[in-house]
Amino acid sequence: MGERHFRPWIAVLLLALVGCSSGSIQEDVSRPEASSALPAADSGVLADIARSITAEHGEDHSAFHLLDGSQEGLQWRLALIDSATTSLDIQTYLWYPDFSGRLVLERAVHAANRGVKVRMIVDDLLLHGLDQMVVNLVLHPNIEFRIFNPWGDRESLLSRAREALARLERLNTRMHDKLLIADGRAAIVGGRNIGDHYFGISEVYNFHDTDLLGFGYIGLEANDMFDRFWNGEWVLPAERLKTEPDSKKATIAWTRMQAVSEIAPELASISRKPQDWTAEFDQLVPDLRVGRSELVYDEADAEQIKQNVASSMFNFFKLAEEELLIMNAYIIPSQPALNFMQSLTDRGVEVKVLTNSLASHDVPAVNSHYEPWRDDFINAGVALYELRSDPAIKAELVDVPPADSAFTGLHSKTAVVDRRYVFVGSMNLDPRSANINTEMGAFVESPELAEDLARVIERNMEGQNAWQVKLNKKGKPYWVNSDETVTKQPARDGMQRVMNEIFKVGPADQY
């Protein structure tokens, strides 16, 4: 199961590591005063890179590198964490307590140990049973932790389910954003959560995902976004949890975490200890793509979410005069969206869309509600592609040795307009992203970056990586790749087909 589904066994796994938590929220504690990100760092490799960009191109410019592979997605996160000198801010939807999740947390604690101020905002979806770990983290004088839209009753999964039914509309809203900022000088935005599936080290399945690493002005934009969430009423400081911190348990958990990371074969290809990344940054800088960015995000106002990203996405698509390339993992369109695509192709815009096939899907319910729209896409003039579960990119870009996962899924949320404009973010093209969750993304004007992303999308559309969906003379879909043509939608097994049918009776607007 993917990022949309709570997996109780994960909580059980971590409970064994950090101990069971109980209790609920302290209601009689006032909110802390609003606080802001530290000023951008004056020294360090990240400050040096950002200043050189500003000096050459202007204060409103950034320089970017596309993170295409699983391993570099993790490595550059570690590089930013290890290179931070003053501040580190991490905001994420899911933070799994698996090998890569523990490794990222470990490196953040190392940063705090050397004096970096660390702030974390994590959605409460996977935090059940982890209150002890959270309150133990904030024993550290340089670590602050806040939870987005927390459950009030934290005793058990059953009590959580009861509360979810009582407060369904509120608790159904989740923070889907992903953001990492170091020193106010560099940031990573995109689709990846923090966990093994997103960094290529799971044996079950791994995602092909896309992030954007940026230096310069993008860091200041990201600080503003983070502060807006940090001070918002939808987040709860860890100090409001009733669980008492336990320094002895914190020490034991910290020692155990380091020991596991040190010997885990799953991390064999990953740098496991903090290091100096200056040489890697020096090698990266000449290939950075310069451009202007705008970071757009949904705002968690006091009582509701102000949805900004969905409308911005379609305004972005409207810019297309010649070509629109979309790579998006979860697509459930509407008739107005299809009419919009038709309007683009009617005026000569070439539109290509890559999404998951049923075979590559981790969320069959999304495919259940996407499936009826395939012919509408094609009839609207869209060239439609679906990722194979066994793409050629799996060995080189998705799985990280020694992992050899059972299948590959698509998780990217990207688009390119006219080889000039780029979007990389967290937003899926479905009702949940448009109307329920908070989302974010970077819109960048940079022809060089646009060419980079266009090459990635078109590579992924090639027959060794994807199926092209076409219609026969009777208007029925069939699938073509470099190896075969089939008339039945590709699936990994019969159970996947059964689940696809079952989920058709569910509400499309919840996915």
MOUR-V650768 format. One record per residue. PHI is phi in whole degrees, 0 to 359 (* if undefined). NEAR is the number of other ideal C-beta (glycine too) atoms within 10 Angstrom. D_CENTER is the distance of its C-alpha to the mean C-alpha in Angstrom with 1 decimal. Layout:
phi=[PHI & PHI]
near=[NEAR & NEAR]
d_center=[D_CENTER & D_CENTER]
//
This chain:
phi=[* & 256 & 292 & 274 & 237 & 290 & 243 & 301 & 294 & 297 & 297 & 299 & 301 & 284 & 302 & 294 & 272 & 244 & 91 & 285 & 250 & 214 & 105 & 210 & 265 & 281 & 271 & 261 & 250 & 287 & 291 & 292 & 295 & 300 & 223 & 234 & 299 & 297 & 304 & 304 & 298 & 268 & 226 & 105 & 296 & 291 & 295 & 297 & 296 & 298 & 296 & 294 & 293 & 299 & 298 & 273 & 240 & 112 & 292 & 265 & 251 & 228 & 234 & 232 & 222 & 280 & 264 & 265 & 259 & 299 & 294 & 289 & 300 & 280 & 299 & 286 & 296 & 297 & 297 & 294 & 298 & 293 & 266 & 297 & 248 & 232 & 216 & 216 & 239 & 233 & 233 & 207 & 283 & 242 & 231 & 284 & 275 & 252 & 298 & 288 & 298 & 291 & 294 & 297 & 297 & 302 & 292 & 295 & 293 & 301 & 299 & 298 & 298 & 265 & 104 & 286 & 279 & 249 & 238 & 228 & 237 & 231 & 297 & 280 & 302 & 253 & 268 & 301 & 84 & 251 & 301 & 298 & 298 & 296 & 291 & 291 & 301 & 279 & 296 & 291 & 295 & 253 & 239 & 237 & 224 & 229 & 246 & 274 & 48 & 285 & 291 & 279 & 268 & 245 & 290 & 204 & 297 & 294 & 295 & 295 & 295 & 298 & 293 & 300 & 292 & 286 & 236 & 302 & 298 & 293 & 286 & 286 & 274 & 237 & 270 & 267 & 289 & 224 & 204 & 225 & 233 & 237 & 60 & 65 & 245 & 216 & 212 & 240 & 235 & 156 & 256 & 286 & 282 & 257 & 174 & 300 & 298 & 270 & 241 & 78 & 242 & 270 & 271 & 279 & 202 & 229 & 266 & 271 & 224 & 221 & 235 & 235 & 264 & 227 & 234 & 107 & 302 & 302 & 294 & 291 & 301 & 294 & 302 & 298 & 297 & 300 & 298 & 298 & 288 & 305 & 264 & 281 & 282 & 276 & 251 & 239 & 297 & 303 & 296 & 278 & 287 & 283 & 298 & 277 & 295 & 224 & 297 & 294 & 296 & 297 & 295 & 297 & 296 & 296 & 296 & 293 & 300 & 295 & 295 & 295 & 298 & 296 & 250 & 294 & 296 & 298 & 257 & 302 & 267 & 248 & 293 & 263 & 238 & 306 & 212 & 273 & 258 & 303 & 297 & 293 & 295 & 301 & 288 & 283 & 307 & 299 & 259 & 292 & 255 & 272 & 187 & 260 & 236 & 226 & 269 & 249 & 209 & 287 & 255 & 272 & 288 & 309 & 247 & 208 & 264 & 270 & 280 & 251 & 286 & 300 & 294 & 296 & 299 & 287 & 296 & 295 & 300 & 296 & 293 & 296 & 246 & 234 & 206 & 227 & 248 & 236 & 235 & 216 & 291 & 235 & 238 & 228 & 279 & 233 & 297 & 301 & 294 & 293 & 299 & 296 & 299 & 298 & 295 & 293 & 292 & 297 & 262 & 93 & 282 & 277 & 245 & 234 & 231 & 242 & 220 & 282 & 276 & 302 & 297 & 267 & 284 & 260 & 232 & 301 & 298 & 294 & 299 & 303 & 263 & 278 & 311 & 294 & 264 & 304 & 294 & 294 & 303 & 293 & 293 & 278 & 91 & 273 & 277 & 252 & 231 & 227 & 297 & 284 & 281 & 235 & 293 & 297 & 288 & 303 & 290 & 270 & 244 & 259 & 280 & 250 & 308 & 269 & 295 & 220 & 288 & 289 & 201 & 249 & 239 & 269 & 229 & 291 & 225 & 220 & 200 & 228 & 244 & 53 & 52 & 228 & 244 & 229 & 237 & 224 & 193 & 254 & 275 & 279 & 263 & 214 & 299 & 296 & 292 & 283 & 235 & 239 & 282 & 273 & 225 & 204 & 182 & 256 & 259 & 232 & 261 & 196 & 303 & 293 & 295 & 299 & 296 & 301 & 290 & 299 & 296 & 297 & 296 & 291 & 300 & 291 & 276 & 295 & 299 & 283 & 244 & 211 & 265 & 264 & 267 & 231 & 245 & 277 & 297 & 269 & 81 & 266 & 284 & 219 & 240 & 233 & 229 & 288 & 250 & 198 & 236 & 230 & 253 & 239 & 304 & 299 & 215 & 284 & 197 & 294 & 297 & 298 & 294 & 297 & 297 & 301 & 287 & 299 & 288 & 294 & 275 & 279 & 282 & 295 & 284 & 261 & 239]
near=[12 & 19 & 25 & 21 & 10 & 13 & 14 & 11 & 6 & 19 & 17 & 12 & 14 & 22 & 17 & 9 & 15 & 22 & 18 & 13 & 22 & 12 & 15 & 18 & 16 & 11 & 8 & 5 & 12 & 6 & 11 & 13 & 6 & 9 & 11 & 11 & 21 & 15 & 11 & 19 & 23 & 11 & 10 & 18 & 25 & 27 & 22 & 16 & 21 & 26 & 15 & 15 & 23 & 17 & 9 & 10 & 16 & 12 & 10 & 13 & 18 & 29 & 27 & 26 & 20 & 20 & 23 & 20 & 20 & 28 & 19 & 19 & 25 & 26 & 18 & 21 & 25 & 22 & 26 & 25 & 24 & 21 & 27 & 30 & 19 & 21 & 23 & 25 & 27 & 25 & 26 & 25 & 24 & 25 & 22 & 23 & 22 & 20 & 20 & 29 & 22 & 23 & 27 & 22 & 21 & 21 & 23 & 25 & 18 & 15 & 24 & 19 & 13 & 11 & 11 & 23 & 17 & 22 & 22 & 22 & 22 & 23 & 25 & 19 & 21 & 24 & 24 & 22 & 25 & 27 & 25 & 24 & 24 & 21 & 23 & 28 & 23 & 20 & 13 & 16 & 9 & 18 & 21 & 21 & 24 & 24 & 24 & 25 & 20 & 21 & 20 & 14 & 16 & 23 & 14 & 13 & 13 & 9 & 15 & 18 & 12 & 12 & 18 & 14 & 8 & 11 & 13 & 9 & 8 & 13 & 18 & 13 & 20 & 19 & 28 & 29 & 27 & 26 & 24 & 27 & 27 & 31 & 28 & 23 & 33 & 31 & 31 & 25 & 30 & 26 & 29 & 28 & 23 & 25 & 23 & 26 & 26 & 27 & 32 & 29 & 29 & 23 & 13 & 12 & 20 & 27 & 29 & 27 & 28 & 26 & 26 & 27 & 25 & 30 & 31 & 30 & 25 & 30 & 23 & 19 & 22 & 29 & 24 & 12 & 21 & 25 & 16 & 13 & 23 & 22 & 15 & 18 & 11 & 23 & 22 & 20 & 15 & 22 & 15 & 19 & 24 & 15 & 20 & 11 & 16 & 16 & 9 & 8 & 15 & 19 & 12 & 15 & 20 & 16 & 10 & 13 & 19 & 16 & 10 & 16 & 20 & 11 & 9 & 17 & 11 & 22 & 22 & 13 & 16 & 19 & 16 & 16 & 12 & 16 & 13 & 11 & 20 & 13 & 9 & 16 & 20 & 11 & 9 & 17 & 16 & 6 & 10 & 22 & 21 & 18 & 26 & 15 & 26 & 15 & 23 & 23 & 28 & 26 & 15 & 21 & 12 & 7 & 8 & 12 & 17 & 10 & 17 & 15 & 24 & 17 & 11 & 20 & 24 & 13 & 11 & 20 & 20 & 14 & 13 & 21 & 13 & 11 & 18 & 24 & 25 & 24 & 25 & 23 & 29 & 27 & 21 & 24 & 21 & 15 & 9 & 9 & 19 & 16 & 12 & 15 & 22 & 17 & 12 & 20 & 15 & 10 & 9 & 11 & 19 & 14 & 20 & 19 & 23 & 25 & 27 & 27 & 23 & 22 & 22 & 27 & 28 & 21 & 21 & 21 & 22 & 26 & 27 & 22 & 22 & 23 & 16 & 12 & 18 & 20 & 15 & 17 & 24 & 17 & 12 & 21 & 15 & 22 & 17 & 26 & 27 & 27 & 28 & 27 & 23 & 18 & 22 & 16 & 21 & 19 & 12 & 10 & 24 & 23 & 22 & 26 & 13 & 12 & 20 & 10 & 21 & 12 & 19 & 26 & 23 & 30 & 24 & 28 & 27 & 26 & 27 & 27 & 24 & 16 & 16 & 20 & 22 & 31 & 24 & 29 & 31 & 27 & 28 & 27 & 23 & 26 & 19 & 22 & 25 & 22 & 13 & 20 & 25 & 28 & 28 & 24 & 28 & 26 & 23 & 25 & 15 & 22 & 14 & 15 & 27 & 23 & 15 & 18 & 28 & 19 & 13 & 21 & 20 & 16 & 16 & 24 & 21 & 15 & 15 & 14 & 24 & 28 & 27 & 19 & 22 & 15 & 15 & 9 & 5 & 5 & 9 & 11 & 18 & 15 & 23 & 15 & 21 & 12 & 11 & 10 & 11 & 12 & 9 & 10 & 20 & 19 & 20 & 17 & 8 & 8 & 10 & 17 & 15 & 12 & 18 & 19 & 11 & 12 & 17 & 15 & 7 & 12 & 9 & 18 & 14 & 14 & 22]
d_center=[15.4 & 11.7 & 9.1 & 11.7 & 14.6 & 15.9 & 17.5 & 20.6 & 21.5 & 18.6 & 20.3 & 23.6 & 22.6 & 21.7 & 24.7 & 26.8 & 25.5 & 25.7 & 28.0 & 28.0 & 27.3 & 29.1 & 30.0 & 28.3 & 27.7 & 30.5 & 31.5 & 34.2 & 32.2 & 31.7 & 28.4 & 28.2 & 29.1 & 26.5 & 25.3 & 23.6 & 21.9 & 24.5 & 25.9 & 24.4 & 25.8 & 29.1 & 29.0 & 27.0 & 25.5 & 22.6 & 25.2 & 27.4 & 24.9 & 24.0 & 27.7 & 28.7 & 26.4 & 27.7 & 31.3 & 31.2 & 29.1 & 29.3 & 27.4 & 25.1 & 23.8 & 20.9 & 20.5 & 17.5 & 16.5 & 14.1 & 12.2 & 13.1 & 13.8 & 12.3 & 14.9 & 14.5 & 10.8 & 12.2 & 15.5 & 14.6 & 12.7 & 15.9 & 18.0 & 16.8 & 17.3 & 20.6 & 21.8 & 21.3 & 24.8 & 24.5 & 21.1 & 17.6 & 15.1 & 11.9 & 9.9 & 7.3 & 7.4 & 8.4 & 10.3 & 12.5 & 16.0 & 16.3 & 17.4 & 14.4 & 13.5 & 17.1 & 17.3 & 14.7 & 16.5 & 19.8 & 19.2 & 18.3 & 21.6 & 23.4 & 22.4 & 23.7 & 26.8 & 27.6 & 27.5 & 24.0 & 23.0 & 19.7 & 18.0 & 15.1 & 13.7 & 12.2 & 12.4 & 15.5 & 14.5 & 14.7 & 17.1 & 20.3 & 22.9 & 21.2 & 23.1 & 25.5 & 22.8 & 21.4 & 24.9 & 25.9 & 23.1 & 24.5 & 27.9 & 26.9 & 28.3 & 25.4 & 22.5 & 21.5 & 19.1 & 18.3 & 17.0 & 15.7 & 18.1 & 19.7 & 22.2 & 25.7 & 27.4 & 25.7 & 28.6 & 27.4 & 25.2 & 28.2 & 28.6 & 24.9 & 25.4 & 28.6 & 26.9 & 24.1 & 27.0 & 28.8 & 25.9 & 24.0 & 23.1 & 21.9 & 20.0 & 18.4 & 16.3 & 13.0 & 10.7 & 7.4 & 6.6 & 4.9 & 8.0 & 10.6 & 14.2 & 17.3 & 20.8 & 19.9 & 20.3 & 17.0 & 13.3 & 10.0 & 7.7 & 5.2 & 2.6 & 3.0 & 4.3 & 7.9 & 10.2 & 12.6 & 11.3 & 8.4 & 11.2 & 14.0 & 16.3 & 16.6 & 19.9 & 19.0 & 16.3 & 13.5 & 10.9 & 11.4 & 8.2 & 8.5 & 8.0 & 10.8 & 13.0 & 15.6 & 18.9 & 21.3 & 21.0 & 17.2 & 17.5 & 19.9 & 17.8 & 14.9 & 17.6 & 18.8 & 15.6 & 15.1 & 18.9 & 18.8 & 16.6 & 18.4 & 21.7 & 20.9 & 22.6 & 19.6 & 19.0 & 21.5 & 22.6 & 22.9 & 26.6 & 26.9 & 26.4 & 29.9 & 29.2 & 31.3 & 29.9 & 31.6 & 31.9 & 33.5 & 30.6 & 28.2 & 30.2 & 30.4 & 26.6 & 26.0 & 28.7 & 27.4 & 23.8 & 25.1 & 27.5 & 25.0 & 22.8 & 26.0 & 27.2 & 24.2 & 24.8 & 21.1 & 20.5 & 23.5 & 21.8 & 19.8 & 21.6 & 22.2 & 24.0 & 23.4 & 25.0 & 26.1 & 23.8 & 26.2 & 27.3 & 23.8 & 23.2 & 26.7 & 26.0 & 22.8 & 24.3 & 26.7 & 24.0 & 21.8 & 21.6 & 23.0 & 22.2 & 21.9 & 18.6 & 17.9 & 14.9 & 14.9 & 13.5 & 14.8 & 17.3 & 18.1 & 21.9 & 24.3 & 24.7 & 22.2 & 19.0 & 19.8 & 17.8 & 17.7 & 14.8 & 16.4 & 19.7 & 18.4 & 16.8 & 20.2 & 22.1 & 20.2 & 21.1 & 24.7 & 25.1 & 25.5 & 29.1 & 28.9 & 25.6 & 22.2 & 19.7 & 16.6 & 14.1 & 12.0 & 11.2 & 12.7 & 15.7 & 18.5 & 20.7 & 23.7 & 27.1 & 26.6 & 23.5 & 25.7 & 28.5 & 26.4 & 25.6 & 29.3 & 30.3 & 28.3 & 30.0 & 33.3 & 33.4 & 32.7 & 28.9 & 27.7 & 24.5 & 22.5 & 19.6 & 17.6 & 15.9 & 16.2 & 19.7 & 20.8 & 21.3 & 17.7 & 16.3 & 14.9 & 15.6 & 19.1 & 19.5 & 17.4 & 19.6 & 22.6 & 22.1 & 21.0 & 24.0 & 26.8 & 25.4 & 25.5 & 29.1 & 28.4 & 25.9 & 28.5 & 31.4 & 29.6 & 29.8 & 26.2 & 25.8 & 23.4 & 21.8 & 20.0 & 18.5 & 20.8 & 20.0 & 22.0 & 21.1 & 22.9 & 19.7 & 19.1 & 21.5 & 20.7 & 17.0 & 15.3 & 17.5 & 18.4 & 22.0 & 23.4 & 20.9 & 22.0 & 19.9 & 21.5 & 19.2 & 16.2 & 13.7 & 11.8 & 8.0 & 8.1 & 8.6 & 11.4 & 15.1 & 18.3 & 21.5 & 24.9 & 23.6 & 23.4 & 20.4 & 16.7 & 13.6 & 10.0 & 7.4 & 5.4 & 8.8 & 10.3 & 14.1 & 15.3 & 17.2 & 14.8 & 12.4 & 15.6 & 17.7 & 16.3 & 12.9 & 12.0 & 9.7 & 9.7 & 10.1 & 12.6 & 15.7 & 17.8 & 21.4 & 22.1 & 24.0 & 23.4 & 19.6 & 20.0 & 22.2 & 19.7 & 17.0 & 19.8 & 21.0 & 17.8 & 17.6 & 21.3 & 21.3 & 18.9 & 21.3 & 24.3 & 26.2 & 25.4 & 21.7 & 21.9 & 24.4 & 25.8 & 26.8 & 30.3 & 33.0 & 36.5 & 39.6 & 39.3 & 35.8 & 34.2 & 31.0 & 31.1 & 28.7 & 29.6 & 28.1 & 29.9 & 31.6 & 32.5 & 32.8 & 32.2 & 33.1 & 31.0 & 27.2 & 25.9 & 24.9 & 24.7 & 27.4 & 29.5 & 27.6 & 24.5 & 27.0 & 28.4 & 25.2 & 24.4 & 27.8 & 27.5 & 24.4 & 26.1 & 28.0 & 25.1 & 24.0 & 21.7 & 20.7 & 18.8 & 16.2]
//
